[in-house]
């Protein structure tokens, strides 16, 4: 089954999970995870079915304690100053130096639904998100395409990787200042935040916000805003950059997709 609608592309663009209330106590013991909640506007509009990953207003704090505070993302005003360029260069260095990454994730969708699971990245271009039950979804990219697989329905929806904001996390090397439309760079004591915006003729305008630790520049969270203004946020934790994922995790059965 192949889907080419802009709504489906936005779903993959925001990329990661369904609805499952998380057990955050154990995760909070590992590290503080920035966890978003939907705005009242999003809740009011969220009669749509839950979509597979990336987007929601970003918040910081301890999710187990419910202590979350919105993180402002100031708009770009003219060019970036020297400190902003230095931050962008450090983020570019981190992303370019990362070849593999394995960990756990929490996804919060536009309707406030939460789910969690495991993810595997192998650059360039390969990623797998495995959602914990009751979600039946897996998301797999093999370097060229992205497939959203429903284990319960035995269906697969195929998208070009080049059309999803997720590709910025998966490219081999990246210079945010040269290779993207970087619209915002900001930092506080906890996070460095960058925002990329792109406009496409077929799918409209997407925004990708990525948040990194202010001290180690390690990836903490990303948020994708689709052309309709819906947000999906993915927070990651228990990160292991030394683990080598099995190449079989990233294989897509194209014969099954084309049936």
C-alpha positions as CSV (number, residue, x, y, z in Angstrom):
1,X,0.0,0.0,0.0
2,X,1.5,3.3,-1.1
3,X,0.3,6.6,0.2
4,X,1.2,10.0,-1.4
5,X,-1.0,12.4,0.4
6,X,0.4,15.4,2.1
7,X,-1.3,14.4,5.3
8,X,0.5,11.1,5.3
9,X,3.8,12.7,4.5
10,X,3.3,15.0,7.4
11,X,2.6,12.0,9.6
12,X,6.0,10.4,8.7
13,X,7.6,13.9,8.8
14,X,6.7,14.1,12.4
15,X,7.7,10.5,12.9
16,X,7.2,8.5,15.9
17,X,4.2,7.0,17.9
18,X,0.6,6.2,19.0
19,X,-1.1,6.3,22.3
20,X,0.3,4.6,25.4
21,X,0.6,6.2,28.8
22,X,4.3,6.0,29.8
23,X,5.9,4.8,33.0
24,X,8.1,7.8,33.5
25,X,9.5,7.1,37.0
26,X,12.3,4.7,35.8
27,X,13.2,7.1,32.9
28,X,13.4,10.1,35.2
29,X,15.9,8.2,37.3
30,X,18.2,7.9,34.2
31,X,18.0,11.6,33.2
32,X,15.7,14.5,33.1
33,X,13.7,14.2,29.9
34,X,12.1,17.3,28.2
35,X,8.5,16.2,27.8
36,X,5.8,18.3,25.9
37,X,2.1,18.7,26.4
38,X,-0.4,19.8,23.7
39,X,-1.6,23.4,23.8
40,X,-5.4,23.9,24.4
41,X,-5.8,24.8,20.7
42,X,-4.2,21.5,19.7
43,X,-6.5,19.5,22.1
44,X,-9.6,21.2,20.7
45,X,-8.6,20.3,17.2
46,X,-7.4,16.8,17.9
47,X,-10.4,14.8,16.8
48,X,-8.2,13.4,14.0
49,X,-6.8,9.9,14.4
50,X,-3.4,9.7,16.0
51,X,-0.5,9.9,13.5
52,X,2.8,8.2,13.4
53,X,5.7,10.4,14.8
54,X,7.7,13.8,15.0
55,X,5.7,17.2,16.7
56,X,4.1,19.7,20.1
57,X,5.2,22.7,22.2
58,X,8.5,21.7,23.8
59,X,8.8,21.7,27.6
60,X,11.6,21.0,30.0
61,X,11.6,19.5,33.4
62,X,10.9,16.2,35.2
63,X,8.0,14.4,33.5
64,X,7.5,12.1,36.5
65,X,6.9,15.0,38.7
66,X,4.8,16.9,36.2
67,X,7.3,19.8,36.4
68,X,7.4,21.0,32.9
69,X,8.0,24.5,31.6
70,X,7.5,25.7,28.0
71,X,10.7,26.5,26.1
72,X,10.5,29.6,24.0
73,X,12.0,29.5,20.5
74,X,12.7,33.1,19.4
75,X,12.2,33.9,15.7
76,X,15.3,34.7,13.7
77,X,15.8,38.5,13.3
78,X,18.3,39.1,10.5
79,X,21.6,37.2,10.5
80,X,23.0,35.2,13.4
81,X,25.6,36.7,15.7
82,X,28.9,35.0,16.5
83,X,27.7,33.1,19.5
84,X,24.7,31.7,17.6
85,X,26.9,30.6,14.7
86,X,29.2,28.9,17.2
87,X,26.3,27.0,18.7
88,X,25.1,26.0,15.2
89,X,28.6,24.8,14.4
90,X,28.8,22.7,17.6
91,X,25.4,21.1,16.8
92,X,26.5,20.4,13.3
93,X,29.7,18.8,14.6
94,X,27.7,16.6,16.9
95,X,25.3,15.5,14.2
96,X,28.1,14.9,11.7
97,X,30.2,12.9,14.2
98,X,27.3,10.6,15.1
99,X,27.4,7.4,13.0
100,X,25.1,5.2,15.1
101,X,22.7,5.8,18.0
102,X,20.4,3.4,19.9
103,X,18.1,4.4,22.7
104,X,14.5,4.7,24.0
105,X,11.9,7.3,23.1
106,X,8.7,8.9,24.2
107,X,6.4,10.4,21.6
108,X,3.6,12.9,22.3
109,X,1.2,13.6,19.5
110,X,-1.1,16.6,18.7
111,X,-3.9,15.1,20.8
112,X,-1.7,14.6,23.8
113,X,-1.5,10.8,23.3
114,X,1.8,9.3,24.5
115,X,3.6,6.2,23.5
116,X,7.1,4.9,23.8
117,X,9.6,2.4,22.4
118,X,13.1,1.8,21.1
119,X,14.9,3.4,18.2
120,X,18.0,2.5,16.1
121,X,20.0,4.9,13.9
122,X,22.7,4.0,11.4
123,X,23.9,6.8,9.2
124,X,23.5,7.7,6.5
125,X,19.8,7.4,6.1
126,X,18.8,4.4,8.2
127,X,16.5,4.4,11.2
128,X,14.0,2.1,12.9
129,X,11.4,3.1,15.5
130,X,9.7,0.2,17.3
131,X,6.6,1.1,19.3
132,X,5.7,-0.7,22.4
133,X,2.3,-2.5,22.6
134,X,-0.5,-1.7,22.3
135,X,0.8,0.4,19.4
136,X,1.2,-1.9,16.3
137,X,3.5,0.5,14.5
138,X,7.1,0.3,13.3
139,X,8.8,3.0,11.3
140,X,11.7,2.0,9.1
141,X,14.0,4.0,6.8
142,X,16.6,2.2,4.6
143,X,18.5,5.2,3.2
144,X,16.1,5.9,0.4
145,X,12.5,5.4,1.6
146,X,10.5,5.4,4.8
147,X,7.8,2.9,5.5
148,X,5.2,3.0,8.3
149,X,4.3,-0.6,9.1
150,X,1.2,-1.6,10.9
151,X,1.8,-5.1,12.4
152,X,-1.9,-5.6,13.3
153,X,-3.3,-4.7,9.8
154,X,-0.3,-6.1,7.9
155,X,0.0,-2.9,5.9
156,X,2.9,-0.7,4.9
157,X,2.8,3.0,3.7
158,X,5.8,4.1,1.7
159,X,7.3,7.6,1.5
160,X,10.5,9.1,0.1
161,X,13.0,9.8,2.9
162,X,13.9,13.1,1.1
163,X,10.4,14.4,1.8
164,X,10.6,13.9,5.6
165,X,12.3,16.3,8.1
166,X,13.8,13.3,9.7
167,X,16.5,13.2,7.1
168,X,18.3,16.0,8.8
169,X,19.1,13.6,11.7
170,X,20.2,10.9,9.3
171,X,22.5,12.6,6.8
172,X,26.2,11.6,7.0
173,X,27.5,15.2,7.3
174,X,25.6,18.4,7.8
175,X,26.4,22.1,8.2
176,X,23.2,23.7,9.6
177,X,24.2,27.2,8.5
178,X,24.9,26.1,4.9
179,X,22.7,23.0,4.3
180,X,19.4,24.0,5.9
181,X,17.1,27.0,6.2
182,X,18.0,27.6,9.8
183,X,15.6,30.1,11.3
184,X,16.5,30.1,15.0
185,X,19.4,29.3,17.3
186,X,19.0,29.7,21.1
187,X,20.4,28.4,24.3
188,X,19.8,28.4,28.1
189,X,21.4,26.6,31.0
190,X,19.8,23.3,30.0
191,X,19.3,23.1,26.2
192,X,20.6,24.4,22.9
193,X,17.7,24.7,20.5
194,X,17.8,25.0,16.7
195,X,14.8,25.4,14.4
196,X,14.8,24.5,10.7
197,X,12.0,25.5,8.3
198,X,11.4,24.2,4.8
199,X,8.7,24.9,2.3
200,X,7.7,22.3,-0.3
201,X,5.3,22.7,-3.2
202,X,3.4,19.5,-2.5
203,X,3.4,19.3,1.3
204,X,3.6,22.9,2.5
205,X,5.8,24.3,5.3
206,X,7.3,22.0,7.9
207,X,9.3,23.1,11.0
208,X,11.8,20.9,12.7
209,X,13.0,21.9,16.2
210,X,15.9,20.0,17.7
211,X,17.0,20.3,21.3
212,X,20.5,19.3,22.6
213,X,22.1,19.2,26.0
214,X,23.7,22.6,26.7
215,X,26.8,20.9,28.2
216,X,27.3,17.8,26.1
217,X,25.4,18.7,22.9
218,X,23.7,15.3,23.0
219,X,20.4,15.0,21.3
220,X,17.5,15.2,23.7
221,X,14.3,15.9,21.7
222,X,12.9,17.0,18.4
223,X,9.6,18.5,17.4
224,X,8.0,18.5,14.0
225,X,5.3,21.0,13.1
226,X,3.3,19.9,10.0
227,X,1.7,22.3,7.5
228,X,-1.6,22.3,9.4
229,X,0.2,23.5,12.6
230,X,0.0,20.1,14.4
231,X,3.0,19.2,16.6
232,X,4.5,15.9,17.4
233,X,7.4,15.7,19.8
234,X,9.9,12.9,20.4
235,X,12.1,12.9,23.5
236,X,15.0,10.4,23.6
237,X,16.9,8.9,26.5
238,X,19.2,6.0,27.5
239,X,21.3,6.9,24.4
240,X,24.1,4.6,23.3
241,X,26.3,5.9,20.5
242,X,28.6,2.9,20.6
243,X,26.0,0.2,19.9
244,X,26.1,-1.2,16.3
245,X,22.5,-2.0,15.2
246,X,21.9,-5.2,13.1
247,X,21.7,-4.1,9.4
248,X,18.6,-6.3,9.1
249,X,16.6,-3.8,11.2
250,X,16.6,-1.4,8.3
251,X,15.4,-3.7,5.5
252,X,12.1,-2.8,3.7
253,X,10.1,-5.5,1.9
254,X,9.2,-3.5,-1.2
255,X,7.3,-6.5,-2.7
256,X,5.0,-6.4,0.3
257,X,4.6,-2.6,-0.1
258,X,3.6,-2.9,-3.8
259,X,0.9,-5.5,-3.2
